[in-house]
């Protein structure tokens, strides 16, 4: 048995490590945040023995990080979903990913750009052929909650961006590769009639607050929704690349083209030529059957 110092009893880091500090426990949480909430799906994604997986799920349920919900009778089967306490760990998971992308998989540079051969690029392109989870619904600039995929469109062009300026607010910190968000929104706005004519939806997503996004959308007269992922639930579900701007985690610029069945058909990342990327997204989405 590992001996603990007396100070560990009141240390938040030590206490948290006792709940989620195990390798497999963190990966179980990663997969549940991605929408794999059933036992067989978790075992398949993780390549984990049923015994070890059962132990980790039992521990997380005991600590009220997860809740078991029945989804089938005879035999009874359960889904494992994050509680409010568990959802509080999502920023921790995304921060760990961001730290590793920068300091372990990268060279330590703080940038809004991405290495086309890096881990973040690999994760984004691995999304092609996978389904976007039904949850989470995110707050939109109209005040409602919305899926990231428009329910009535032939396809959805979902573009993630770091942060726009806020009308009347202070300028954003200057991080290489982060500039261009206002331009990107304006280009999608200007191309909106062509997207609409093709039966396509456009949705932007950032980690800015709903109020910041609403102020910007109103000032720019945007005809499409902006969605706020300020709680990082979509970032965790899709393992999206991020970077730190001040104390905030920001999404790196990317574009996903998702069909009506919620399957990602194309991924554009990294995005360095914004005007060309908007036109490419329109062409790829319009070409979907």
Secondary structure, 3 states (H helix, E strand, C coil): CCCCCHHHHHCHHHHHHHHHCCHHHHHHHHHHHCCCCEHHHHHHHHCCCHHHHHHHHHHHHHCCCEEEEEEECCCCEEEEEECHHHHCCHHHHHHHHHHHHHHCCCCCCCCCCCCCCCHHHHHHHHCCCCECCCCCCEEECCCCEECCCCCCCCEEEEEECCCCCCCCCCCCCCCCCCCCHHHHHHHHHHHHHHHHHCCEEEEEEECCCHHHHHHHHHHHCCCCEEEECCCCHHHHHHCCCEEEECCEEEECCEEEEEECCCEEEEEECCCCCHHHHHHHHHHHHHCCC
